Amino acid sequence: MKKYGKLIALVIFTAVIFGVFYVNAKTLTSTLPQFSFHKLEGNDQAVESLVVNGDIFSSIYGESFQIDQEGTKYRRDKSFIHRSVGYYRPIEIERLQNEYRNFMRGKEEDPNAFFENDDVLAYGSTPYDFWSFSFDNFTFEIAVLDKHTNKTTSFSLPIPNRKDFWYIEPYGVKFKDDTLSMVTMNSIYDELSEEENTQVHIYTFDTKKKQLINDEVIIDLTSRNSEVGYSSIDLMLNDKTDEDQLIVLHSFTSYMESSGNEIVDEYTEVVEMKEAIKYNFETGEKEEIVLPKDEDIGIPFAFVDNTLYFAKVANKNLTIIGYDSDGKKLKNNLDIPLINKYVSTSDIIYQGLVKDSVLYFVPSSIDYDELGSIIVVDLKSLTLSYSGQIAISNPPENGEWLDIYFNNPELKN
C-alpha cells in the first residue's frame, strides 16, 4: 500500500484543488450579469433551439457566455477541457466531433468547411502553414468519409498559381457523385496601382482520382480605395440559398455625407447593388439575376425558392423585402420595429442566421442601458415568428462600466 500512497495522495490533492476551483468559479458566476429571453410578440417555440453567444467586458473582468431559453451559462462553468480551448466551439462542430471523432481529428473547426448528407461527410479547406514565415495557406486539404463503409478518402494538393494571390479564403464545399466543389475568395493586390483584384473561384475535385479537375472564376472584380465608398463581394451559400445554388453579390457602398448642422448616424450608408450571379453546382450553369432598378430595398441576405430577400434599416425599423428573380418583380414586404440604437443593414448579412428558410437575427452589440433584440422571421411566408428582448439581471454596481457583444446566433442540434 505504501507503494501507491504518494499517488493516491496526489490524486486526492488534485481532486480537492479542482473541486475548490470549480466551486469558486460557480460562486463567481452567480455574481455576474444574467441574461434571458423576453418575448414581446410571437411564439416561444421559435427560439427553443436558439443559442446566442456573447462576450461581456467590465472594468474588472471579461467573460464569454451563452444564452438560451434556460438562461445564461458562462464559459468558466464548462469543463477544464472545454475552457482550455479558449473559445466556444460551434455547436455543429461539437456534434461532428462527437459523432465522427476519428474523421474530425486535425480538421479546422469551421462549419463552412464541411458538407454532410445521409451518405457522406466531406471536408475541404486551405489550412494555414504554421511553420512558414508568412503564416500562409498553400494546399487544399480534402477528405471524404463514407458513412456506410466507414472508409475515409483523403488527399492534399497544391493551390494552383498560389504566388499570384495575396490571400485565398475558403467559403464552403459541396459534394455529389464523388465530386467535391470548393468555393474560395481569392485576392490580388497591386501596390503600384493600389488596386485590388477579387475573384470568386470554384475548384472542383475528383475524389476517386484525387485530382483537381476544374478551376472556374465566377466573378472578377477590380477596385481601389475611394474617399466616397468601397466595392465589395458577398457570397450566399449553404443555408442562405437552396441546396445547389451559390449567389455572388457585387455592391458599392457610399458614405453618407453631412451638410450644415445635419448629424449623420455612424451607420448611415447607401448601398448600390451592381450585379448578382447565380451558379448551379449540379449543372455548372451561371446566370445573372436581373436586379430591381431605382428601388431602395437594401442588401440581399438570402435566396430561397428563386426569391431573393433584401433587408434595409431606416428610422429604427428593419424592412425585409422579397424579390421574385424569375418574374423580376418585388413581392410582399415585412416591417419590424427595432429596439437597438445602432443597427446597420450589413448586420443582417454578418449576424443573421438562415436555417430551413427561417431568419434568426440578433444585433452584434448593445449599450448597457438598452436591451438586445431577437428577431425570427419565416421567410417563405414573410411573417414575424418571434420578436423579443435579451433582458439583463444582476447588473454591476458602483458605476462600473459594461460592454456587451453578441456573436453569430446558433441552433441546438
N, C-alpha and C positions, 0 to 999 in steps of 0.2 A: 504494500500500500504506500510505503514511503516513496517508492519509485515514481508514483503518479501524483504525489502530494502537491508538488510545485505546480504541475499542470492544472490540477483541479483548482488550486488557489487562484491561478491566473485566470481561468475560465470564470470563476465566481467574481473576481475583481472586475473583469471586463463587463460581465453582465450587470453588475451594480452600477458601474460608470455609465453604461448605455441607458440603464433604467433611469438614473438621475437626470441624465441629459434629456431623455425623452419627456419625462415629467416636467422638467423646467421649460422645454420647448412648448409643451401643451399649455403650460401656465401662461407663458408669454403670449401665445397665440390668442388666448381668451381676452387679452388686453388690447389687441389690435382691432382696427375698424372691421366691422362685419357688414357684408353686402347681401342683398336678397332681391329677388324679382318681385315687382309690384305691378299687377295688371291694371291697366286703365280701360282697355277695350279688347274684346275678342275672347278666345278660348285658351285656357291654361294648357290644354293638350298640345298646342302649337309649340310650346317651349319645354316640353317634358324631356326632350333629348338634348336640349341646348346647353352648351358649356361655354362660358366666357372666360378667357384667360386674361390676366392683367398683372400690372406691377404698380406698387404703391411706394412712394418715397416721402419721407418727412425729414425734419432736421436731425433726427436721431436714429433712423432705421430705413432700410429699403427691403421690401419683401415681394415675392411673387405669389399669386393666388389664382384660384379657380372658383367660379360661381356657377351654381346650377339651382334647380328648384329647391334643393335641400338646404342651401345656404352657402357659406364660404369655407373653402379649405386652403390653407396656406401651405407652401411647398415645404416648409420646415417640419410639417407633420407627416410628410412622406417618409418612407424607409430610408436608411442610410444610403443604399444603392441608388435609389431614385434621386436623392439630394446630391450625390456625388457627380451626377451628370451636369448639374449647374443650370438646367432649364427644364421646362415641361416638354417631354416628347409629344409629338402629335398623336392624338388618340388612335388614328388609323395605323400609324407606325407601331404603336404598342400592341395593337391587335395582330398585326402581321408578325411581329417578333415572337408573340406568344404562340401563334399557330404554326409558324414556319421558322423555327429557331435556327436550324442549320442553314437554310437558304438565306436568311436575313443577316447572317454573320458577315461583318465587313461592309455592308451596304450603307449608302448615305441615307440619312433619316429625313428624306423629303418625299411626301406622298406623291408629288408630281412625277417622281422617277419610276413609279410602279403602275402596271396595268394588271387587272385581275378579272377573270370570269370563272365559270364553273370548271374549266379545263386546265387553265394555266395561271401562273403568277409570273409576270415578265418585268424585267428591270433594265433601265437604260440610263446611263449617266456619263458625265465627263468629270471624274473626280480630280481634285487638285493634287498636285505633286508636292507633298510637304518637304521633300528633300531638295527641291530645285531652288535656285537663288531667287527666281521671280515668283515662286509660290503660284504656279500656273497650272492649267489643265492641258494635257497633250494627247490623251487617249479616250476612246469610247470604251466603256465597260458594259457588256451586255450579258444578261443571264435570263434563262427561262426554266421555270420549274413545271414539269408535267405532273399535275395533281393525281392522275390515275396511276402512273408508274413510280412516282416519287423520284424521277430521274431529272437531274439538272444539266442543262447545256449552258456553258459559259465561255466567253472569249473576250479578248481585248484587241482593239485595232487603233492605229494612229489616226488622229484627226487630219484629214487632207488639208494641205495649204495652211497649216496652223500658224506659221510665222507671218502670214498676211493679216491676221486678225489681232486686234487689241485684246478682246476677250470673247469667249463663247459661253453663253448661258443657256442651259437646257430648260425647257418649259413643260415637257410632257412626253409620254410614249403611248403608242397604240400597237396592238398585236392582232394578227389574223393570218391563218394558214401558213404558219412558220415564218411569217414576215413581220419584223418589228420596225416601226417608224418612230423616229425621234425628232421632236421639234426643238430648234435652238434659235437663239437670237445672237447673231454674230456682228461684231462692231469693228470698224476700221477707222482710225483717227489719223488725219494728216496734219502734223504740227505746222507745216509750212503754210498751208491754206486755212488752217484752223477749221476744217470741215470734218464732219463725222459721217461715215457711211454705215448705215444699219441695214442688215439683211436678215430675213427670216428664212431659215433652211429647214428642209425636211430630209433627213438622212434615212435611207431605207436599207435594212439588213436582211439577208437570207440567213436565218439562224441555224438551218441544217448545214449549209456550206460554210458558215461562219465568215461571211463576206459582206462588205459594203457594196450594194448593187446600184444605188442611185443617190444623187445629191441634187435636190431641186431647190431653187431660190424662188420663194413665193412673192416676196416684195424686196425692193432695193431702193432705199431712200437716202439721199444725201442732204445734210442740213448743217448749219453752223450757228454759233451763239448769236443771239439777237437781243437788242435792248427792248424790243416790243413784245417778245414772246419766244416760244420754242415749239419745235415739232416733236412728235412722239409716236411710237408704235406700241399698241397694246394687243395682247393675244387673248382669245377666249378658247378654252379647251376643257376637256373633261366635263364636269357637271354644269359648266356655264353654257354648254352647247349640246346639241343632240350628239349621240354616241360617236358617230363617224364624221363629225364636222370640226373644222378649225376655222375660226373667224379672225382675220387680221385687220386691225383698225389703224388708220393713219389720220392724225388730227393735228391741228395747230392751236395752241393756247396763247391768247393775247393777254397781256397785263392790262388791267383797267386803270386808267389814269384819272387822277382827281383834278378838279377845276375849281378855282376860287376857294370858298370855305367848305367845299364838299369833303366829307370824310368817307373814304372808301374802306369797306370791310377788308381785312387782311386776306380773306379767301376769295374775294371778288375777281373772277377771271372770265374771259369769254372764250369758249371752245368752238372751233370750227372744224367739222368733220370733212376731211379731204377725200377719203375713199375707204371702202370696206370690201374685203375679198373673202369669199367662202371657198374653202378647199375640202373636197370629199376624199377621205382616206381610202374608201372602198373602191372608188372609180379612178382616183387620181385627177379628177377634173377640178379646174379652178375657174371661178366666175366672179364678176364684180357685182356687188349688191348696190342697186341704184338707191341713193340716199335722198330723203326729202329735201327739197330746196327751200331756202329762205324760211326755215322753221327753227325757232329757238326751242329745241327739245332736249338739249343737254348731251350726255355721253352714253353710248351703248354699253351695257354691262352684262347682257345675257342674250342667248339666241336659242329659242325653243320652238319646235314645230314651225319653222320658217318665219317666226316672229322675232324681230329684233327689239329688245326692250331698252329704252333710254331712261336716264334719270337726270334731273336737274334740281338744284337747291336755290330757292329765292324767297326772300321775306319770311324766313323761318318756316319754310314749307318744302317738303320733298314731293316732287311730282314724278310719277312713273308712267311712261307712255309706251304703248305697244305699236309697232310698225310692221305691217304685212309686207315682207320682202318680195313675195310673189305678185301680190296685187298692187304693190308700190303705193300703199295708202296708209295713213295713220288710223289706228284703231282706237279703242277706249283708253282712258287715262285715269289715274288714281292720285288724289292729293292727300298727303299725310302731314299733319302739323308736327313740327319738331320741337323738342324740349330744349335741346342744347343751344348754347350761344353761337358756337362756331362749328359748322358742318360744311365741308366743301363737296362739290359734285364728285370730285375724284375719290372721295372717301368710299363711295358706293363701289367703285372699281376695286379698291385695295382692301376694304374692310368687309365687303359684302360676301357672304357665303351663299352659293346657289346649289341646292341639292334637291333632286327629284322635282324640278320646276318650282321650287319654293325659295324665296329670298329671305335670308336672315341677316339683319344689319344692326350693328352696334357701333356708334361713332368711336373714334380712336382715343379721345381724351376728353376729360371734363374738368371744370373748375370745382374747387372744394365746395362752393356754395350752390352747386346745381346737381341734379341727378342725371344719370346716364339714360339714354334712350334704348329701347329694344323694339325693333320693328320686324314683323314676319308677314310676308306677302305671298299669296298664292298667285303665281304669275299667269297660269293658264286662264284663270277666271278674273285675274287682276282685281282681287279683293284683299282687304286687310284681315289677316287671320289673328293677329295679336299686336297690340300696342301697349308698351309698359315702360316702367322705370326701373333703374337699378338703385334701390334705396340703400342708405348707409346708416348704420347704428354704431354706437361706441366710438364716436369721433375723438380725435386728440384734444387735449385740453391746454390751457395756459397759452393760447395764441400760437400754438405750434402749426407751422405750415404743412400742407399736404398736397402732393401731386399724384394724380391717378391716371393711368394709361391702360386702355383695353387693347388687346391683340385680336387677331382674327378669331371669330367665333368658330366653334366646332360642334359636332353632334356625336353623342354617345353611340357606341355600336349596339 
